[in-house]
Amino acid sequence: MKTLGLIGGTSWHSTVEYYSTLNRAINQHYGDNTNPPLHLVSLNQHEIHELQRSGDWQTISTIFIDAAQKLARSGCDAIALCANTPHKIYEPLQESLNIPVLHIADAIADSLKAQDLDCIGLLGTRFTMQEDFIRGRLLSQHQITTLVPAPTEQDIIQQHFYDKLSMGIFDDESRAAFLKIIEKLATKGAKAVVLGCTEFPILLRDSQSQIPLIDSLQSHCHFLTQYLLD
């Protein structure tokens, strides 16, 4: 198997999901307790969130580049970011490395194409919903159109993320707010909704939605598993 470097900690809750999902998938592939060779750098979520709030993406980029280069020096064949929002600094990160960063949008696209979905809604942090590092790649590389919630709804999502989800609080109030926003995206023509923040599938696990919910974390892990085994 190839060796995969994971940059996690943003948040540790979703990083645990990445680690357990990848190990479980490899166990199932081999039919025993074979584990994948994973190297992990866990960042300080509080520091990253404070830098996001201040708009200091240059420092965030430097932190991720330092982590990725450590993983590359440790012998990793590729890097994966265990969250959606850090893909905002994908380009400078990839340019700093001679190994690939396996983009979560490509993994999401594989899941959507398998279900013949070409117009979807996207929930994520404000950065993910407003900017093009996920939406733009889905359109330019995979011809998938993305709808996002209204600005006021984006504010609601962001507040729940910072105040609850990133702290490991997954309650009925947040769940109801998210499902209401998903219903509105369906009325706008979304055939499915991508949960483009790795905490969101944890919140909405076992929830009932009128349209399919695409788990970006599980899509990414499937993509990464195929990479490990190819």
N, C-alpha and C positions, 0 to 999 in steps of 0.2 A: 504493500500500500504506500501511497504518497504520504508525506507528513504535512499536516495543515496547522497553520498558526491562527489562533483566535485572539481578537482584540475585544475584550468584554468589559464588564463593570458598569455599563451604561444602559440598563441597570443590571445588578448582579442577579436579579430574579430571572430575567430573560437569558442571561449567560448560563445559568444553571439549566434552563430548558435546552439551549444549544448543546451543552455538554452531554446531558442525559439522552437527548434525541439522537445525536450522532453515535454515541456508544450503543444504544439500543438497536439502531439500524444496522450497524456492523455486526453486532451479536446475531441478529436475525439472518443476515446474509450468510454468515458462516455456520449458523446452527450451533454455536457454542459460545464461550465467553471471550472470544477474540475481541480485543479493543483496538480502536484506531490510534495511530500516533498523533496526538494533539499537543501543541504547545500553547499555553495561554498567558497573555498579559492582561491583568485586570486593572482598569483605570479607576480614578477617583471620580465617581459620578457627581458628587457635590461640586468639585472643582470645575468639571466640564459644564454643568448647568449654570454656574455663576458666569463662566466665560460666554456661554450662549446668551444669557440675559444682557450682558454688556456688549454683545456683538463682536467679541474678540475672536474671530474665526482663525486669524493668523496663529495665535497661540494654540488654539485647539489643533490646527493642522500640524504644528510643530510637535505637540504631544503625541499625536497619532503616528507621525512619521518616525519619531524616536522609538515608539513601541514596535512598529512594523519592521524597522531595521534590526532591532534586537532579535525579533523572530526569524528574520531572514538569515542572520548570522548564526542562529542556533540550528540551521539546517532545514527550515521549512521550505516546501515546494510552492506554497501559495498562502495567501492571507485571506481571512474572512472577518468582516466587521459584524459583531453580534448585536446590531441595532440598525435601524433605517437611517436615522438623522445623520450619523457620521458620514454617510455617503455624500453629503454636501461637500466634503473635502476629498472626494475620491480622486479627482484629477491630479492635484499636487502629490497626493499619497502615491498613486500609481507611478507618477513620473520619478519619484524618489527611489523606486525599487526595480530590481531586475527579475522579480518573480511576480505573477499575476495577483491582483486583488479580485476576488470572485464576487461580482456585483450582485446585490440582492434583487435589483430590478430585472436582471436576466433570469433569475430563478422564478420571480413572480410571473414573468412573461411565459415561461415554460408551462406553469400551472394553468394560466389563462388559456393558452393555445390548446392545451389538452382538453379543455372544456368548451372550446370554440367561442370564447368570450372576447369581444373586441371593443366594448364600451363599458367601462367600469367606474365605480366610485372609489375614492381613496380617502381613508382616514389616517392621520398621522399627527406628528407634532406640527405646530404652525409652520416651521421651516419646510417640512416635507410637503405640506399641502400647498403652500404659496410658491415655492420655488420649483425648479425644473430637474433637479438631480434624480428624481424618480420618474415624474410625469414625462419629462423631456426624453429620457432614455426609452421609456415604454413606447412613446410615439415614434421617435427617430429610428430606433433599432428594431422595433417589433410591430409598428403600425397599430398600436393600441391606444384608443382615446380614453382620457381620464377626466372625470368630473369630480369637483371638490365641494365641500360644504360652503355655505355663505360665511362671510367674515365673522358675524356674530356667533355662529355655530363653531367656527374654528377657535374662537376665544374660549368657548365653553370646554371644548376638547383639551385645549392647552392648559386650562386651569385645573381640570380634573387630573391631567397627567402630572403636573408639577406637585399638586397638593396631596394627591392620593396614590396614583398608580406607581409612580417612581419610588414611593415610600412603602410599596407592598400592600397598599390598602385597595381591595377590590370589592366594592359594596354595591348594593342594589340601586342606590341613587345614581352612581356613575353608569351602571349598566343600563338603566332606563333612559338616561340622557343620550347615550350612544345609540341605542336602538331607535330612538325617535329621529335622530339625524340620519340614520341609515334608511329609514322609511322615506324621508324626504328625497334622498338621492335616488331611490327607486322610482319615485314619481317623476324625476327629471330624465329618466331613461337609462339609468345604470342597470346593467344585467347582473351585476355582482358587485360586492364591495371588498376591496383589498384592505385588510387590517395592517396598515403600513407603519405600525409602531409595535415593537415586539412585546410590549405589555398588554396590548389590546386583546389578543387572542386569549390571554390568561383571564382578563375581565369577562369576556363574552363566551367562555367555554360553556357548552351545553345550552346557550341561549337560542331562542327561536327567532329567526329572521325571515322576512318574506322573499328575500333573494339570497343567493349563496354568499357566504363569507369566506374570503380567501386569506388564509393564515400565512403572512409573509415569513414568519419564523419557520414554519414547517416546510414551506416552499424552498426557502434557502437551505434548510438542512437536507432536504432531498437532493438538491443540486450539489451540495457539498459532499454528500455520500457518494453520488455518482462520480465526482471528481476523485475522491479517495480510492475508489475501486477501479477506475479506468486504467 
